[in-house]
Amino acid sequence: MEFKEKVEQALGSAISVERAILVDDDGLIGYVISPDFRGQDSLTRQGLIFDALRSTASPLSSDEVNQVIAVVAFTPEEFAVLGPELPDLTPLRS
């Protein structure tokens, strides 16, 4: 299983992921869209994400968790408005 797939699995085991846009390019960055983030501030959202990654149910090793650089949390409504304005996450090199 690829690193990105492990991250998606870990997130999906703890959060109702509507969509995940993740790029592994010398560390993983991306966006996660979930209705579970409604009514939560940024700090709480990040806590949910990293709790999911560090969970005993997560397929990620501690070294892999440390390779997750940034995963930004959006509600579906926020992503509908902000998504088109977000930077492209396509890796700079192939």
PyMOL Python script that loads the backbone (N, CA, C, O; Angstrom):
from pymol import cmd

cmd.read_pdbstr("""\
ATOM      1  N   MET A   1       0.846  -1.181   0.000  1.00  0.00           N
ATOM      2  CA  MET A   1       0.000   0.000   0.000  1.00  0.00           C
ATOM      3  C   MET A   1       0.894   1.247   0.000  1.00  0.00           C
ATOM      4  O   MET A   1       1.851   1.339   0.769  1.00  0.00           O
ATOM      5  N   GLU A   2       0.569   2.186  -0.863  1.00  0.00           N
ATOM      6  CA  GLU A   2       1.317   3.434  -0.948  1.00  0.00           C
ATOM      7  C   GLU A   2       1.081   4.292   0.293  1.00  0.00           C
ATOM      8  O   GLU A   2       0.063   4.168   0.974  1.00  0.00           O
ATOM      9  N   PHE A   3       2.046   5.158   0.565  1.00  0.00           N
ATOM     10  CA  PHE A   3       1.969   6.066   1.706  1.00  0.00           C
ATOM     11  C   PHE A   3       0.678   6.888   1.668  1.00  0.00           C
ATOM     12  O   PHE A   3      -0.025   6.989   2.673  1.00  0.00           O
ATOM     13  N   LYS A   4       0.372   7.468   0.521  1.00  0.00           N
ATOM     14  CA  LYS A   4      -0.833   8.281   0.376  1.00  0.00           C
ATOM     15  C   LYS A   4      -2.089   7.470   0.696  1.00  0.00           C
ATOM     16  O   LYS A   4      -3.005   7.971   1.349  1.00  0.00           O
ATOM     17  N   GLU A   5      -2.132   6.233   0.245  1.00  0.00           N
ATOM     18  CA  GLU A   5      -3.280   5.366   0.530  1.00  0.00           C
ATOM     19  C   GLU A   5      -3.394   5.066   2.018  1.00  0.00           C
ATOM     20  O   GLU A   5      -4.499   4.982   2.555  1.00  0.00           O
ATOM     21  N   LYS A   6      -2.260   4.906   2.683  1.00  0.00           N
ATOM     22  CA  LYS A   6      -2.272   4.675   4.136  1.00  0.00           C
ATOM     23  C   LYS A   6      -2.852   5.889   4.864  1.00  0.00           C
ATOM     24  O   LYS A   6      -3.636   5.746   5.802  1.00  0.00           O
ATOM     25  N   VAL A   7      -2.459   7.072   4.423  1.00  0.00           N
ATOM     26  CA  VAL A   7      -2.977   8.295   5.041  1.00  0.00           C
ATOM     27  C   VAL A   7      -4.487   8.383   4.821  1.00  0.00           C
ATOM     28  O   VAL A   7      -5.234   8.695   5.748  1.00  0.00           O
ATOM     29  N   GLU A   8      -4.933   8.109   3.601  1.00  0.00           N
ATOM     30  CA  GLU A   8      -6.371   8.130   3.307  1.00  0.00           C
ATOM     31  C   GLU A   8      -7.118   7.118   4.174  1.00  0.00           C
ATOM     32  O   GLU A   8      -8.197   7.419   4.683  1.00  0.00           O
ATOM     33  N   GLN A   9      -6.558   5.937   4.345  1.00  0.00           N
ATOM     34  CA  GLN A   9      -7.186   4.907   5.173  1.00  0.00           C
ATOM     35  C   GLN A   9      -7.258   5.348   6.628  1.00  0.00           C
ATOM     36  O   GLN A   9      -8.288   5.177   7.281  1.00  0.00           O
ATOM     37  N   ALA A  10      -6.173   5.910   7.137  1.00  0.00           N
ATOM     38  CA  ALA A  10      -6.160   6.376   8.525  1.00  0.00           C
ATOM     39  C   ALA A  10      -7.198   7.472   8.752  1.00  0.00           C
ATOM     40  O   ALA A  10      -7.930   7.446   9.741  1.00  0.00           O
ATOM     41  N   LEU A  11      -7.257   8.423   7.843  1.00  0.00           N
ATOM     42  CA  LEU A  11      -8.233   9.502   7.968  1.00  0.00           C
ATOM     43  C   LEU A  11      -9.654   8.959   7.891  1.00  0.00           C
ATOM     44  O   LEU A  11     -10.517   9.344   8.680  1.00  0.00           O
ATOM     45  N   GLY A  12      -9.892   8.064   6.937  1.00  0.00           N
ATOM     46  CA  GLY A  12     -11.224   7.507   6.743  1.00  0.00           C
ATOM     47  C   GLY A  12     -11.712   6.649   7.894  1.00  0.00           C
ATOM     48  O   GLY A  12     -12.915   6.444   8.052  1.00  0.00           O
ATOM     49  N   SER A  13     -10.786   6.147   8.697  1.00  0.00           N
ATOM     50  CA  SER A  13     -11.191   5.329   9.839  1.00  0.00           C
ATOM     51  C   SER A  13     -11.696   6.174  10.999  1.00  0.00           C
ATOM     52  O   SER A  13     -12.345   5.654  11.907  1.00  0.00           O
ATOM     53  N   ALA A  14     -11.404   7.488  10.981  1.00  0.00           N
ATOM     54  CA  ALA A  14     -11.787   8.347  12.096  1.00  0.00           C
ATOM     55  C   ALA A  14     -12.674   9.522  11.685  1.00  0.00           C
ATOM     56  O   ALA A  14     -13.360  10.110  12.521  1.00  0.00           O
ATOM     57  N   ILE A  15     -12.655   9.856  10.407  1.00  0.00           N
ATOM     58  CA  ILE A  15     -13.365  11.031   9.907  1.00  0.00           C
ATOM     59  C   ILE A  15     -14.176  10.607   8.688  1.00  0.00           C
ATOM     60  O   ILE A  15     -13.728   9.776   7.899  1.00  0.00           O
ATOM     61  N   SER A  16     -15.364  11.175   8.534  1.00  0.00           N
ATOM     62  CA  SER A  16     -16.170  10.918   7.331  1.00  0.00           C
ATOM     63  C   SER A  16     -15.606  11.756   6.186  1.00  0.00           C
ATOM     64  O   SER A  16     -16.019  12.897   5.981  1.00  0.00           O
ATOM     65  N   VAL A  17     -14.674  11.192   5.454  1.00  0.00           N
ATOM     66  CA  VAL A  17     -13.992  11.924   4.391  1.00  0.00           C
ATOM     67  C   VAL A  17     -14.865  11.941   3.139  1.00  0.00           C
ATOM     68  O   VAL A  17     -15.178  10.900   2.562  1.00  0.00           O
ATOM     69  N   GLU A  18     -15.247  13.148   2.739  1.00  0.00           N
ATOM     70  CA  GLU A  18     -16.002  13.310   1.492  1.00  0.00           C
ATOM     71  C   GLU A  18     -15.046  13.310   0.308  1.00  0.00           C
ATOM     72  O   GLU A  18     -15.348  12.773  -0.757  1.00  0.00           O
ATOM     73  N   ARG A  19     -13.881  13.928   0.518  1.00  0.00           N
ATOM     74  CA  ARG A  19     -12.862  13.991  -0.531  1.00  0.00           C
ATOM     75  C   ARG A  19     -11.519  14.277   0.115  1.00  0.00           C
ATOM     76  O   ARG A  19     -11.425  15.047   1.071  1.00  0.00           O
ATOM     77  N   ALA A  20     -10.483  13.649  -0.418  1.00  0.00           N
ATOM     78  CA  ALA A  20      -9.122  13.925   0.035  1.00  0.00           C
ATOM     79  C   ALA A  20      -8.274  14.218  -1.194  1.00  0.00           C
ATOM     80  O   ALA A  20      -8.265  13.446  -2.152  1.00  0.00           O
ATOM     81  N   ILE A  21      -7.575  15.322  -1.159  1.00  0.00           N
ATOM     82  CA  ILE A  21      -6.656  15.710  -2.226  1.00  0.00           C
ATOM     83  C   ILE A  21      -5.276  15.726  -1.582  1.00  0.00           C
ATOM     84  O   ILE A  21      -4.914  16.679  -0.893  1.00  0.00           O
ATOM     85  N   LEU A  22      -4.520  14.674  -1.809  1.00  0.00           N
ATOM     86  CA  LEU A  22      -3.239  14.506  -1.133  1.00  0.00           C
ATOM     87  C   LEU A  22      -2.136  14.288  -2.161  1.00  0.00           C
ATOM     88  O   LEU A  22      -2.327  13.593  -3.159  1.00  0.00           O
ATOM     89  N   VAL A  23      -0.983  14.891  -1.901  1.00  0.00           N
ATOM     90  CA  VAL A  23       0.171  14.747  -2.778  1.00  0.00           C
ATOM     91  C   VAL A  23       1.368  14.380  -1.913  1.00  0.00           C
ATOM     92  O   VAL A  23       1.661  15.035  -0.913  1.00  0.00           O
ATOM     93  N   ASP A  24       2.052  13.317  -2.322  1.00  0.00           N
ATOM     94  CA  ASP A  24       3.271  12.887  -1.637  1.00  0.00           C
ATOM     95  C   ASP A  24       4.456  13.304  -2.494  1.00  0.00           C
ATOM     96  O   ASP A  24       4.744  12.689  -3.521  1.00  0.00           O
ATOM     97  N   ASP A  25       5.134  14.350  -2.061  1.00  0.00           N
ATOM     98  CA  ASP A  25       6.292  14.880  -2.775  1.00  0.00           C
ATOM     99  C   ASP A  25       7.313  15.315  -1.740  1.00  0.00           C
ATOM    100  O   ASP A  25       7.354  16.482  -1.352  1.00  0.00           O
ATOM    101  N   ASP A  26       8.142  14.373  -1.290  1.00  0.00           N
ATOM    102  CA  ASP A  26       9.079  14.628  -0.188  1.00  0.00           C
ATOM    103  C   ASP A  26       8.340  15.071   1.067  1.00  0.00           C
ATOM    104  O   ASP A  26       8.781  15.984   1.765  1.00  0.00           O
ATOM    105  N   GLY A  27       7.250  14.440   1.341  1.00  0.00           N
ATOM    106  CA  GLY A  27       6.369  14.758   2.451  1.00  0.00           C
ATOM    107  C   GLY A  27       4.980  14.964   1.906  1.00  0.00           C
ATOM    108  O   GLY A  27       4.808  15.422   0.776  1.00  0.00           O
ATOM    109  N   LEU A  28       3.988  14.627   2.704  1.00  0.00           N
ATOM    110  CA  LEU A  28       2.610  14.677   2.224  1.00  0.00           C
ATOM    111  C   LEU A  28       1.953  15.998   2.585  1.00  0.00           C
ATOM    112  O   LEU A  28       2.041  16.457   3.724  1.00  0.00           O
ATOM    113  N   ILE A  29       1.296  16.602   1.611  1.00  0.00           N
ATOM    114  CA  ILE A  29       0.499  17.800   1.823  1.00  0.00           C
ATOM    115  C   ILE A  29      -0.864  17.577   1.182  1.00  0.00           C
ATOM    116  O   ILE A  29      -1.013  16.719   0.312  1.00  0.00           O
ATOM    117  N   GLY A  30      -1.850  18.344   1.609  1.00  0.00           N
ATOM    118  CA  GLY A  30      -3.134  18.212   0.944  1.00  0.00           C
ATOM    119  C   GLY A  30      -4.286  18.833   1.692  1.00  0.00           C
ATOM    120  O   GLY A  30      -4.124  19.583   2.655  1.00  0.00           O
ATOM    121  N   TYR A  31      -5.482  18.476   1.190  1.00  0.00           N
ATOM    122  CA  TYR A  31      -6.737  18.964   1.723  1.00  0.00           C
ATOM    123  C   TYR A  31      -7.624  17.772   2.036  1.00  0.00           C
ATOM    124  O   TYR A  31      -7.598  16.766   1.328  1.00  0.00           O
ATOM    125  N   VAL A  32      -8.408  17.888   3.096  1.00  0.00           N
ATOM    126  CA  VAL A  32      -9.413  16.879   3.426  1.00  0.00           C
ATOM    127  C   VAL A  32     -10.740  17.609   3.608  1.00  0.00           C
ATOM    128  O   VAL A  32     -10.831  18.594   4.340  1.00  0.00           O
ATOM    129  N   ILE A  33     -11.758  17.108   2.931  1.00  0.00           N
ATOM    130  CA  ILE A  33     -13.082  17.703   3.002  1.00  0.00           C
ATOM    131  C   ILE A  33     -13.992  16.729   3.741  1.00  0.00           C
ATOM    132  O   ILE A  33     -14.126  15.570   3.349  1.00  0.00           O
ATOM    133  N   SER A  34     -14.620  17.214   4.821  1.00  0.00           N
ATOM    134  CA  SER A  34     -15.471  16.362   5.634  1.00  0.00           C
ATOM    135  C   SER A  34     -16.561  17.174   6.322  1.00  0.00           C
ATOM    136  O   SER A  34     -16.305  18.277   6.807  1.00  0.00           O
ATOM    137  N   PRO A  35     -17.772  16.633   6.365  1.00  0.00           N
ATOM    138  CA  PRO A  35     -18.829  17.298   7.127  1.00  0.00           C
ATOM    139  C   PRO A  35     -18.548  17.265   8.636  1.00  0.00           C
ATOM    140  O   PRO A  35     -19.131  18.040   9.395  1.00  0.00           O
ATOM    141  N   ASP A  36     -17.664  16.376   9.060  1.00  0.00           N
ATOM    142  CA  ASP A  36     -17.313  16.289  10.487  1.00  0.00           C
ATOM    143  C   ASP A  36     -16.655  17.570  11.005  1.00  0.00           C
ATOM    144  O   ASP A  36     -16.619  17.795  12.215  1.00  0.00           O
ATOM    145  N   PHE A  37     -16.137  18.406  10.112  1.00  0.00           N
ATOM    146  CA  PHE A  37     -15.452  19.634  10.528  1.00  0.00           C
ATOM    147  C   PHE A  37     -16.392  20.805  10.776  1.00  0.00           C
ATOM    148  O   PHE A  37     -15.953  21.865  11.223  1.00  0.00           O
ATOM    149  N   ARG A  38     -17.671  20.630  10.495  1.00  0.00           N
ATOM    150  CA  ARG A  38     -18.632  21.715  10.698  1.00  0.00           C
ATOM    151  C   ARG A  38     -18.662  22.129  12.167  1.00  0.00           C
ATOM    152  O   ARG A  38     -18.724  21.288  13.065  1.00  0.00           O
ATOM    153  N   GLY A  39     -18.616  23.436  12.390  1.00  0.00           N
ATOM    154  CA  GLY A  39     -18.710  23.972  13.737  1.00  0.00           C
ATOM    155  C   GLY A  39     -17.439  23.839  14.561  1.00  0.00           C
ATOM    156  O   GLY A  39     -17.444  24.116  15.760  1.00  0.00           O
ATOM    157  N   GLN A  40     -16.343  23.415  13.920  1.00  0.00           N
ATOM    158  CA  GLN A  40     -15.088  23.249  14.653  1.00  0.00           C
ATOM    159  C   GLN A  40     -14.059  24.269  14.177  1.00  0.00           C
ATOM    160  O   GLN A  40     -13.998  24.609  12.995  1.00  0.00           O
ATOM    161  N   ASP A  41     -13.257  24.748  15.118  1.00  0.00           N
ATOM    162  CA  ASP A  41     -12.206  25.680  14.734  1.00  0.00           C
ATOM    163  C   ASP A  41     -11.021  24.927  14.127  1.00  0.00           C
ATOM    164  O   ASP A  41     -10.976  23.697  14.157  1.00  0.00           O
ATOM    165  N   SER A  42     -10.078  25.665  13.585  1.00  0.00           N
ATOM    166  CA  SER A  42      -8.924  25.070  12.890  1.00  0.00           C
ATOM    167  C   SER A  42      -8.104  24.152  13.782  1.00  0.00           C
ATOM    168  O   SER A  42      -7.670  23.086  13.346  1.00  0.00           O
ATOM    169  N   LEU A  43      -7.892  24.552  15.013  1.00  0.00           N
ATOM    170  CA  LEU A  43      -7.087  23.749  15.933  1.00  0.00           C
ATOM    171  C   LEU A  43      -7.749  22.405  16.222  1.00  0.00           C
ATOM    172  O   LEU A  43      -7.078  21.373  16.251  1.00  0.00           O
ATOM    173  N   THR A  44      -9.056  22.414  16.434  1.00  0.00           N
ATOM    174  CA  THR A  44      -9.796  21.171  16.683  1.00  0.00           C
ATOM    175  C   THR A  44      -9.742  20.270  15.455  1.00  0.00           C
ATOM    176  O   THR A  44      -9.571  19.058  15.580  1.00  0.00           O
ATOM    177  N   ARG A  45      -9.887  20.852  14.282  1.00  0.00           N
ATOM    178  CA  ARG A  45      -9.821  20.082  13.036  1.00  0.00           C
ATOM    179  C   ARG A  45      -8.459  19.415  12.876  1.00  0.00           C
ATOM    180  O   ARG A  45      -8.374  18.233  12.540  1.00  0.00           O
ATOM    181  N   GLN A  46      -7.402  20.174  13.117  1.00  0.00           N
ATOM    182  CA  GLN A  46      -6.055  19.602  12.998  1.00  0.00           C
ATOM    183  C   GLN A  46      -5.844  18.502  14.033  1.00  0.00           C
ATOM    184  O   GLN A  46      -5.168  17.510  13.758  1.00  0.00           O
ATOM    185  N   GLY A  47      -6.413  18.673  15.209  1.00  0.00           N
ATOM    186  CA  GLY A  47      -6.335  17.627  16.225  1.00  0.00           C
ATOM    187  C   GLY A  47      -6.991  16.342  15.760  1.00  0.00           C
ATOM    188  O   GLY A  47      -6.454  15.255  15.973  1.00  0.00           O
ATOM    189  N   LEU A  48      -8.157  16.460  15.122  1.00  0.00           N
ATOM    190  CA  LEU A  48      -8.839  15.273  14.590  1.00  0.00           C
ATOM    191  C   LEU A  48      -7.998  14.576  13.535  1.00  0.00           C
ATOM    192  O   LEU A  48      -7.904  13.349  13.511  1.00  0.00           O
ATOM    193  N   ILE A  49      -7.390  15.365  12.665  1.00  0.00           N
ATOM    194  CA  ILE A  49      -6.569  14.791  11.601  1.00  0.00           C
ATOM    195  C   ILE A  49      -5.382  14.043  12.195  1.00  0.00           C
ATOM    196  O   ILE A  49      -5.149  12.883  11.853  1.00  0.00           O
ATOM    197  N   PHE A  50      -4.640  14.682  13.068  1.00  0.00           N
ATOM    198  CA  PHE A  50      -3.445  14.029  13.600  1.00  0.00           C
ATOM    199  C   PHE A  50      -3.767  12.927  14.599  1.00  0.00           C
ATOM    200  O   PHE A  50      -2.988  11.985  14.744  1.00  0.00           O
ATOM    201  N   ASP A  51      -4.896  13.024  15.290  1.00  0.00           N
ATOM    202  CA  ASP A  51      -5.333  11.896  16.123  1.00  0.00           C
ATOM    203  C   ASP A  51      -5.613  10.682  15.249  1.00  0.00           C
ATOM    204  O   ASP A  51      -5.270   9.558  15.615  1.00  0.00           O
ATOM    205  N   ALA A  52      -6.238  10.906  14.093  1.00  0.00           N
ATOM    206  CA  ALA A  52      -6.525   9.803  13.167  1.00  0.00           C
ATOM    207  C   ALA A  52      -5.234   9.179  12.640  1.00  0.00           C
ATOM    208  O   ALA A  52      -5.136   7.958  12.521  1.00  0.00           O
ATOM    209  N   LEU A  53      -4.255  10.009  12.326  1.00  0.00           N
ATOM    210  CA  LEU A  53      -2.987   9.501  11.801  1.00  0.00           C
ATOM    211  C   LEU A  53      -2.201   8.722  12.846  1.00  0.00           C
ATOM    212  O   LEU A  53      -1.502   7.763  12.518  1.00  0.00           O
ATOM    213  N   ARG A  54      -2.318   9.138  14.113  1.00  0.00           N
ATOM    214  CA  ARG A  54      -1.567   8.490  15.197  1.00  0.00           C
ATOM    215  C   ARG A  54      -2.331   7.361  15.882  1.00  0.00           C
ATOM    216  O   ARG A  54      -1.789   6.690  16.760  1.00  0.00           O
ATOM    217  N   SER A  55      -3.571   7.148  15.492  1.00  0.00           N
ATOM    218  CA  SER A  55      -4.418   6.139  16.121  1.00  0.00           C
ATOM    219  C   SER A  55      -3.806   4.747  16.018  1.00  0.00           C
ATOM    220  O   SER A  55      -3.057   4.455  15.086  1.00  0.00           O
ATOM    221  N   THR A  56      -4.132   3.893  16.984  1.00  0.00           N
ATOM    222  CA  THR A  56      -3.653   2.503  16.930  1.00  0.00           C
ATOM    223  C   THR A  56      -4.274   1.766  15.755  1.00  0.00           C
ATOM    224  O   THR A  56      -3.735   0.754  15.308  1.00  0.00           O
ATOM    225  N   ALA A  57      -5.413   2.263  15.241  1.00  0.00           N
ATOM    226  CA  ALA A  57      -6.046   1.652  14.068  1.00  0.00           C
ATOM    227  C   ALA A  57      -5.383   2.109  12.766  1.00  0.00           C
ATOM    228  O   ALA A  57      -5.649   1.548  11.703  1.00  0.00           O
ATOM    229  N   SER A  58      -4.531   3.117  12.848  1.00  0.00           N
ATOM    230  CA  SER A  58      -3.869   3.664  11.660  1.00  0.00           C
ATOM    231  C   SER A  58      -2.805   2.703  11.144  1.00  0.00           C
ATOM    232  O   SER A  58      -2.076   2.102  11.933  1.00  0.00           O
ATOM    233  N   PRO A  59      -2.712   2.555   9.822  1.00  0.00           N
ATOM    234  CA  PRO A  59      -1.655   1.717   9.250  1.00  0.00           C
ATOM    235  C   PRO A  59      -0.310   2.421   9.156  1.00  0.00           C
ATOM    236  O   PRO A  59       0.652   1.849   8.643  1.00  0.00           O
ATOM    237  N   LEU A  60      -0.229   3.654   9.643  1.00  0.00           N
ATOM    238  CA  LEU A  60       1.001   4.441   9.528  1.00  0.00           C
ATOM    239  C   LEU A  60       1.958   4.193  10.684  1.00  0.00           C
ATOM    240  O   LEU A  60       1.546   4.079  11.839  1.00  0.00           O
ATOM    241  N   SER A  61       3.234   4.113  10.356  1.00  0.00           N
ATOM    242  CA  SER A  61       4.265   4.055  11.393  1.00  0.00           C
ATOM    243  C   SER A  61       4.496   5.477  11.906  1.00  0.00           C
ATOM    244  O   SER A  61       4.048   6.439  11.281  1.00  0.00           O
ATOM    245  N   SER A  62       5.184   5.616  13.026  1.00  0.00           N
ATOM    246  CA  SER A  62       5.459   6.958  13.553  1.00  0.00           C
ATOM    247  C   SER A  62       6.336   7.752  12.584  1.00  0.00           C
ATOM    248  O   SER A  62       6.184   8.968  12.474  1.00  0.00           O
ATOM    249  N   ASP A  63       7.255   7.078  11.880  1.00  0.00           N
ATOM    250  CA  ASP A  63       8.070   7.769  10.876  1.00  0.00           C
ATOM    251  C   ASP A  63       7.209   8.296   9.736  1.00  0.00           C
ATOM    252  O   ASP A  63       7.445   9.392   9.228  1.00  0.00           O
ATOM    253  N   GLU A  64       6.205   7.509   9.334  1.00  0.00           N
ATOM    254  CA  GLU A  64       5.310   7.955   8.267  1.00  0.00           C
ATOM    255  C   GLU A  64       4.450   9.129   8.720  1.00  0.00           C
ATOM    256  O   GLU A  64       4.227  10.066   7.953  1.00  0.00           O
ATOM    257  N   VAL A  65       3.970   9.086   9.945  1.00  0.00           N
ATOM    258  CA  VAL A  65       3.182  10.209  10.476  1.00  0.00           C
ATOM    259  C   VAL A  65       4.023  11.488  10.425  1.00  0.00           C
ATOM    260  O   VAL A  65       3.509  12.561  10.108  1.00  0.00           O
ATOM    261  N   ASN A  66       5.301  11.371  10.735  1.00  0.00           N
ATOM    262  CA  ASN A  66       6.190  12.531  10.706  1.00  0.00           C
ATOM    263  C   ASN A  66       6.416  13.065   9.295  1.00  0.00           C
ATOM    264  O   ASN A  66       6.886  14.191   9.134  1.00  0.00           O
ATOM    265  N   GLN A  67       6.090  12.280   8.275  1.00  0.00           N
ATOM    266  CA  GLN A  67       6.232  12.727   6.887  1.00  0.00           C
ATOM    267  C   GLN A  67       5.005  13.507   6.401  1.00  0.00           C
ATOM    268  O   GLN A  67       5.002  14.034   5.289  1.00  0.00           O
ATOM    269  N   VAL A  68       3.975  13.577   7.231  1.00  0.00           N
ATOM    270  CA  VAL A  68       2.796  14.371   6.885  1.00  0.00           C
ATOM    271  C   VAL A  68       3.098  15.816   7.276  1.00  0.00           C
ATOM    272  O   VAL A  68       3.196  16.151   8.457  1.00  0.00           O
ATOM    273  N   ILE A  69       3.241  16.653   6.268  1.00  0.00           N
ATOM    274  CA  ILE A  69       3.642  18.042   6.493  1.00  0.00           C
ATOM    275  C   ILE A  69       2.442  18.919   6.812  1.00  0.00           C
ATOM    276  O   ILE A  69       2.443  19.639   7.810  1.00  0.00           O
ATOM    277  N   ALA A  70       1.418  18.861   5.969  1.00  0.00           N
ATOM    278  CA  ALA A  70       0.247  19.715   6.168  1.00  0.00           C
ATOM    279  C   ALA A  70      -0.968  19.114   5.490  1.00  0.00           C
ATOM    280  O   ALA A  70      -0.928  18.775   4.307  1.00  0.00           O
ATOM    281  N   VAL A  71      -2.046  18.984   6.244  1.00  0.00           N
ATOM    282  CA  VAL A  71      -3.333  18.568   5.692  1.00  0.00           C
ATOM    283  C   VAL A  71      -4.350  19.590   6.201  1.00  0.00           C
ATOM    284  O   VAL A  71      -4.628  19.666   7.398  1.00  0.00           O
ATOM    285  N   VAL A  72      -4.890  20.361   5.281  1.00  0.00           N
ATOM    286  CA  VAL A  72      -5.826  21.430   5.624  1.00  0.00           C
ATOM    287  C   VAL A  72      -7.243  20.869   5.596  1.00  0.00           C
ATOM    288  O   VAL A  72      -7.624  20.160   4.665  1.00  0.00           O
ATOM    289  N   ALA A  73      -8.011  21.192   6.621  1.00  0.00           N
ATOM    290  CA  ALA A  73      -9.368  20.657   6.791  1.00  0.00           C
ATOM    291  C   ALA A  73     -10.413  21.666   6.340  1.00  0.00           C
ATOM    292  O   ALA A  73     -10.381  22.834   6.728  1.00  0.00           O
ATOM    293  N   PHE A  74     -11.345  21.191   5.511  1.00  0.00           N
ATOM    294  CA  PHE A  74     -12.453  22.010   5.037  1.00  0.00           C
ATOM    295  C   PHE A  74     -13.763  21.272   5.221  1.00  0.00           C
ATOM    296  O   PHE A  74     -13.812  20.046   5.131  1.00  0.00           O
ATOM    297  N   THR A  75     -14.833  22.024   5.480  1.00  0.00           N
ATOM    298  CA  THR A  75     -16.180  21.455   5.366  1.00  0.00           C
ATOM    299  C   THR A  75     -16.518  21.447   3.876  1.00  0.00           C
ATOM    300  O   THR A  75     -15.867  22.144   3.097  1.00  0.00           O
ATOM    301  N   PRO A  76     -17.518  20.676   3.468  1.00  0.00           N
ATOM    302  CA  PRO A  76     -17.914  20.706   2.051  1.00  0.00           C
ATOM    303  C   PRO A  76     -18.306  22.112   1.584  1.00  0.00           C
ATOM    304  O   PRO A  76     -18.007  22.503   0.456  1.00  0.00           O
ATOM    305  N   GLU A  77     -18.970  22.857   2.452  1.00  0.00           N
ATOM    306  CA  GLU A  77     -19.396  24.210   2.101  1.00  0.00           C
ATOM    307  C   GLU A  77     -18.198  25.146   1.901  1.00  0.00           C
ATOM    308  O   GLU A  77     -18.171  25.943   0.963  1.00  0.00           O
ATOM    309  N   GLU A  78     -17.219  25.039   2.786  1.00  0.00           N
ATOM    310  CA  GLU A  78     -16.019  25.863   2.656  1.00  0.00           C
ATOM    311  C   GLU A  78     -15.263  25.526   1.375  1.00  0.00           C
ATOM    312  O   GLU A  78     -14.793  26.413   0.662  1.00  0.00           O
ATOM    313  N   PHE A  79     -15.156  24.223   1.095  1.00  0.00           N
ATOM    314  CA  PHE A  79     -14.420  23.820  -0.097  1.00  0.00           C
ATOM    315  C   PHE A  79     -15.137  24.246  -1.372  1.00  0.00           C
ATOM    316  O   PHE A  79     -14.484  24.557  -2.368  1.00  0.00           O
ATOM    317  N   ALA A  80     -16.464  24.266  -1.359  1.00  0.00           N
ATOM    318  CA  ALA A  80     -17.224  24.713  -2.532  1.00  0.00           C
ATOM    319  C   ALA A  80     -16.897  26.163  -2.873  1.00  0.00           C
ATOM    320  O   ALA A  80     -16.856  26.538  -4.044  1.00  0.00           O
ATOM    321  N   VAL A  81     -16.666  26.973  -1.844  1.00  0.00           N
ATOM    322  CA  VAL A  81     -16.352  28.384  -2.047  1.00  0.00           C
ATOM    323  C   VAL A  81     -14.855  28.592  -2.295  1.00  0.00           C
ATOM    324  O   VAL A  81     -14.472  29.315  -3.216  1.00  0.00           O
ATOM    325  N   LEU A  82     -14.013  27.961  -1.480  1.00  0.00           N
ATOM    326  CA  LEU A  82     -12.569  28.213  -1.522  1.00  0.00           C
ATOM    327  C   LEU A  82     -11.799  27.293  -2.460  1.00  0.00           C
ATOM    328  O   LEU A  82     -10.726  27.659  -2.939  1.00  0.00           O
ATOM    329  N   GLY A  83     -12.326  26.120  -2.726  1.00  0.00           N
ATOM    330  CA  GLY A  83     -11.612  25.131  -3.529  1.00  0.00           C
ATOM    331  C   GLY A  83     -11.034  25.651  -4.825  1.00  0.00           C
ATOM    332  O   GLY A  83      -9.857  25.419  -5.102  1.00  0.00           O
ATOM    333  N   PRO A  84     -11.832  26.356  -5.639  1.00  0.00           N
ATOM    334  CA  PRO A  84     -11.289  26.852  -6.905  1.00  0.00           C
ATOM    335  C   PRO A  84     -10.146  27.860  -6.741  1.00  0.00           C
ATOM    336  O   PRO A  84      -9.365  28.069  -7.669  1.00  0.00           O
ATOM    337  N   GLU A  85     -10.050  28.479  -5.569  1.00  0.00           N
ATOM    338  CA  GLU A  85      -9.006  29.476  -5.320  1.00  0.00           C
ATOM    339  C   GLU A  85      -7.739  28.888  -4.706  1.00  0.00           C
ATOM    340  O   GLU A  85      -6.731  29.581  -4.577  1.00  0.00           O
ATOM    341  N   LEU A  86      -7.789  27.611  -4.326  1.00  0.00           N
ATOM    342  CA  LEU A  86      -6.636  27.002  -3.645  1.00  0.00           C
ATOM    343  C   LEU A  86      -5.517  26.701  -4.626  1.00  0.00           C
ATOM    344  O   LEU A  86      -5.764  26.474  -5.810  1.00  0.00           O
ATOM    345  N   PRO A  87      -4.278  26.700  -4.128  1.00  0.00           N
ATOM    346  CA  PRO A  87      -3.152  26.392  -5.005  1.00  0.00           C
ATOM    347  C   PRO A  87      -3.199  24.955  -5.515  1.00  0.00           C
ATOM    348  O   PRO A  87      -3.683  24.051  -4.834  1.00  0.00           O
ATOM    349  N   ASP A  88      -2.694  24.772  -6.704  1.00  0.00           N
ATOM    350  CA  ASP A  88      -2.565  23.443  -7.296  1.00  0.00           C
ATOM    351  C   ASP A  88      -1.502  22.679  -6.517  1.00  0.00           C
ATOM    352  O   ASP A  88      -0.429  23.214  -6.235  1.00  0.00           O
ATOM    353  N   LEU A  89      -1.796  21.440  -6.172  1.00  0.00           N
ATOM    354  CA  LEU A  89      -0.857  20.645  -5.393  1.00  0.00           C
ATOM    355  C   LEU A  89      -0.040  19.672  -6.251  1.00  0.00           C
ATOM    356  O   LEU A  89       0.606  18.764  -5.728  1.00  0.00           O
ATOM    357  N   THR A  90      -0.075  19.868  -7.543  1.00  0.00           N
ATOM    358  CA  THR A  90       0.693  18.991  -8.423  1.00  0.00           C
ATOM    359  C   THR A  90       2.176  19.103  -8.068  1.00  0.00           C
ATOM    360  O   THR A  90       2.703  20.211  -7.960  1.00  0.00           O
ATOM    361  N   PRO A  91       2.852  17.969  -7.886  1.00  0.00           N
ATOM    362  CA  PRO A  91       4.281  18.031  -7.566  1.00  0.00           C
ATOM    363  C   PRO A  91       5.061  18.806  -8.620  1.00  0.00           C
ATOM    364  O   PRO A  91       4.729  18.773  -9.805  1.00  0.00           O
ATOM    365  N   LEU A  92       6.088  19.494  -8.180  1.00  0.00           N
ATOM    366  CA  LEU A  92       6.905  20.279  -9.098  1.00  0.00           C
ATOM    367  C   LEU A  92       7.758  19.398 -10.012  1.00  0.00           C
ATOM    368  O   LEU A  92       8.101  19.790 -11.127  1.00  0.00           O
ATOM    369  N   ARG A  93       8.089  18.223  -9.531  1.00  0.00           N
ATOM    370  CA  ARG A  93       8.894  17.298 -10.341  1.00  0.00           C
ATOM    371  C   ARG A  93       8.173  15.988 -10.467  1.00  0.00           C
ATOM    372  O   ARG A  93       7.357  15.632  -9.616  1.00  0.00           O
ATOM    373  N   SER A  94       8.466  15.273 -11.515  1.00  0.00           N
ATOM    374  CA  SER A  94       7.807  13.997 -11.748  1.00  0.00           C
ATOM    375  C   SER A  94       8.584  12.868 -11.139  1.00  0.00           C
ATOM    376  O   SER A  94       8.173  11.712 -11.238  1.00  0.00           O
TER     377      SER A  94
END
""", "prot")
cmd.dss("prot")
cmd.show_as("cartoon", "prot")
cmd.util.cbc("prot")
cmd.orient("prot")
